[in-house]
Amino acid sequence: MGGQAFGGNDFLQMAEGPKERLDRELIELLNELRVALPGVQVLFAFLLIVPFSQRYAQITNLQKDVYFVAVLCTALATILFIAPTALHRIEWREQDKEWLLSASNRFAIGGMILLALAMIAAIFLITDVLFSGWVVAVTTAVIAGLFAVFWFALPLYRRMSNSS
């Protein structure tokens, strides 16, 4: 059965014009961002309450630095994930959806990178408070590796293998 199966969506995509394609792709992107936003919001909420916990006074300077990196990455990820919505509202009816989609896609990828970094930093912080030494290094490295593989390497590999 070599090749790709021909499904209903394939037919609809072939029948759509450039304007319909842009509309569909923008809706798909905005729907994907709706999946990412709750995760970044929960992480941000968690990070915002950490300094007010009793154990915060006991953390090391390294842990404070990593905490600050996590907060900054989460804030920047939030900005990038919400930017496409703001752009869409401001650019509404300006007939420049190609630019809007391209910029929004870049913002979403940047937001994913920053969210991954924030979550890696949060894992490091939590693991370093609970354990020490090799457990911190191994746990953080495994989580970072999983982000790298599933969020970036696998899609990039698939994209490169489809283009050849």
Backbone torsions as a table, in degrees:
resi	resn	phi	psi	omega
1	MET	NA	40.8	-173.3
2	GLY	-49.1	152.3	176.8
3	GLY	87.7	-177.3	-178.2
4	GLN	-88.1	147.2	175.4
5	ALA	-71.6	147.9	178.9
6	PHE	-98.0	107.2	-177.5
7	GLY	-105.3	177.5	-179.4
8	GLY	-60.9	-39.7	179.6
9	ASN	-65.4	-34.7	178.0
10	ASP	-60.1	-42.6	179.6
11	PHE	-64.3	-44.1	179.8
12	LEU	-63.0	-39.9	180.0
13	GLN	-66.5	-35.5	178.4
14	MET	-69.8	-32.5	-176.1
15	ALA	-83.0	-14.8	-176.7
16	GLU	-81.9	149.4	176.7
17	GLY	-89.2	179.1	-178.4
18	PRO	-58.9	-40.4	179.7
19	LYS	-65.8	-43.6	178.8
20	GLU	-64.9	-37.9	178.5
21	ARG	-62.7	-45.9	179.0
22	LEU	-62.0	-43.0	178.3
23	ASP	-59.8	-46.9	-179.3
24	ARG	-63.2	-45.5	-178.3
25	GLU	-65.1	-36.2	177.8
26	LEU	-67.7	-42.5	177.2
27	ILE	-62.4	-41.7	177.7
28	GLU	-61.1	-43.9	179.9
29	LEU	-63.2	-46.8	-179.8
30	LEU	-63.2	-36.4	175.9
31	ASN	-66.1	-39.4	177.4
32	GLU	-63.9	-39.2	178.4
33	LEU	-65.3	-30.7	177.0
34	ARG	-64.7	-24.5	176.4
35	VAL	-77.8	-41.3	-175.6
36	ALA	-74.7	-36.0	-174.0
37	LEU	-58.7	-44.6	178.8
38	PRO	-59.3	-36.5	178.7
39	GLY	-63.3	-45.1	-179.5
40	VAL	-69.5	-33.4	178.4
41	GLN	-67.5	-41.6	178.9
42	VAL	-65.1	-44.0	178.7
43	LEU	-61.9	-44.0	-179.9
44	PHE	-62.5	-43.2	178.5
45	ALA	-60.8	-44.7	177.6
46	PHE	-59.1	-47.2	-177.0
47	LEU	-66.1	-31.6	-179.9
48	LEU	-69.4	-27.4	-178.9
49	ILE	-89.9	-14.2	-176.6
50	VAL	-55.9	-46.8	-177.5
51	PRO	-63.8	-17.1	-178.1
52	PHE	-94.9	2.3	177.4
53	SER	-83.8	158.4	-176.1
54	GLN	-65.6	-34.7	-176.3
55	ARG	-78.3	-9.7	-177.4
56	TYR	-60.2	-36.0	-179.9
57	ALA	-64.3	-19.8	-176.6
58	GLN	-93.9	-3.9	-175.7
59	ILE	-77.9	155.6	-177.7
60	THR	-78.0	169.2	176.7
61	ASN	-62.6	-38.6	176.7
62	LEU	-60.6	-45.1	179.7
63	GLN	-63.4	-38.4	176.8
64	LYS	-64.2	-42.2	178.8
65	ASP	-63.7	-44.8	179.2
66	VAL	-64.9	-39.7	176.4
67	TYR	-58.3	-46.4	-178.7
68	PHE	-63.9	-40.1	175.6
69	VAL	-60.6	-43.4	179.6
70	ALA	-61.8	-43.4	179.8
71	VAL	-64.2	-46.4	-179.6
72	LEU	-63.1	-44.7	179.0
73	CYS	-62.6	-39.1	178.7
74	THR	-66.6	-42.9	178.1
75	ALA	-62.5	-44.7	179.3
76	LEU	-66.4	-38.7	176.2
77	ALA	-61.9	-41.9	177.8
78	THR	-60.2	-45.1	178.7
79	ILE	-58.8	-47.5	-177.1
80	LEU	-69.2	-36.3	179.3
81	PHE	-70.1	-31.2	-179.0
82	ILE	-88.9	-20.3	-178.4
83	ALA	-53.1	-42.4	179.6
84	PRO	-59.6	-34.7	177.9
85	THR	-67.0	-44.1	178.3
86	ALA	-63.7	-44.1	177.5
87	LEU	-59.5	-43.9	-179.6
88	HIS	-60.5	-42.2	179.9
89	ARG	-66.5	-45.0	-176.8
90	ILE	-71.5	-37.9	-178.0
91	GLU	-86.9	3.1	-176.7
92	TRP	-52.0	127.1	178.7
93	ARG	64.8	23.5	176.5
94	GLU	-93.5	1.0	176.2
95	GLN	59.0	37.1	179.1
96	ASP	-131.6	48.4	-176.6
97	LYS	-67.3	-29.7	178.8
98	GLU	-60.5	-47.6	177.3
99	TRP	-64.0	-44.4	-179.7
100	LEU	-58.0	-45.0	-179.9
101	LEU	-66.7	-43.3	-179.8
102	SER	-63.8	-47.8	179.3
103	ALA	-64.1	-43.4	-179.6
104	SER	-63.2	-37.8	177.4
105	ASN	-62.8	-44.5	178.1
106	ARG	-62.9	-41.7	178.0
107	PHE	-62.0	-42.2	-179.7
108	ALA	-63.9	-42.3	178.2
109	ILE	-65.5	-43.4	176.1
110	GLY	-60.7	-41.0	177.5
111	GLY	-62.8	-39.2	178.5
112	MET	-65.4	-41.1	178.4
113	ILE	-61.8	-47.5	-179.2
114	LEU	-66.9	-36.7	176.9
115	LEU	-64.9	-42.3	177.3
116	ALA	-60.3	-45.8	179.0
117	LEU	-62.2	-41.4	178.7
118	ALA	-63.3	-42.6	-179.5
119	MET	-69.1	-36.7	176.1
120	ILE	-63.6	-43.8	178.3
121	ALA	-63.3	-41.3	178.6
122	ALA	-64.7	-40.0	176.9
123	ILE	-62.5	-44.9	177.7
124	PHE	-58.1	-49.0	-177.5
125	LEU	-59.9	-49.8	-178.6
126	ILE	-63.5	-44.8	-178.9
127	THR	-66.1	-38.7	-179.5
128	ASP	-68.7	-32.0	176.5
129	VAL	-72.0	-38.8	-176.1
130	LEU	-82.5	-36.4	-174.5
131	PHE	-129.0	-162.2	175.0
132	SER	-155.6	170.5	172.4
133	GLY	60.8	-128.8	-171.7
134	TRP	-64.4	-30.3	179.8
135	VAL	-62.0	-41.6	179.6
136	VAL	-63.7	-49.0	-177.5
137	ALA	-63.3	-46.7	-177.5
138	VAL	-67.2	-46.4	-179.4
139	THR	-60.6	-47.5	-179.3
140	THR	-64.3	-42.3	179.8
141	ALA	-64.7	-41.2	179.5
142	VAL	-64.1	-45.9	179.6
143	ILE	-62.6	-45.2	178.6
144	ALA	-60.8	-41.6	178.1
145	GLY	-63.7	-40.5	178.9
146	LEU	-65.6	-41.2	174.8
147	PHE	-60.0	-47.9	-177.8
148	ALA	-59.5	-43.3	-177.2
149	VAL	-71.7	-54.8	-171.6
150	PHE	-78.8	-32.5	-177.8
151	TRP	-89.8	-25.9	-172.4
152	PHE	-127.6	-56.4	-174.6
153	ALA	-62.9	-47.2	-178.6
154	LEU	-61.5	-49.9	177.5
155	PRO	-63.3	-38.7	179.1
156	LEU	-66.9	-40.4	176.5
157	TYR	-60.6	-46.0	179.9
158	ARG	-61.5	-42.2	-179.4
159	ARG	-64.3	-42.8	-179.6
160	MET	-68.2	-38.6	-179.1
161	SER	-71.9	-28.8	176.3
162	ASN	-74.9	-27.6	-176.6
163	SER	-83.9	-11.4	-179.3
164	SER	-98.0	NA	NA
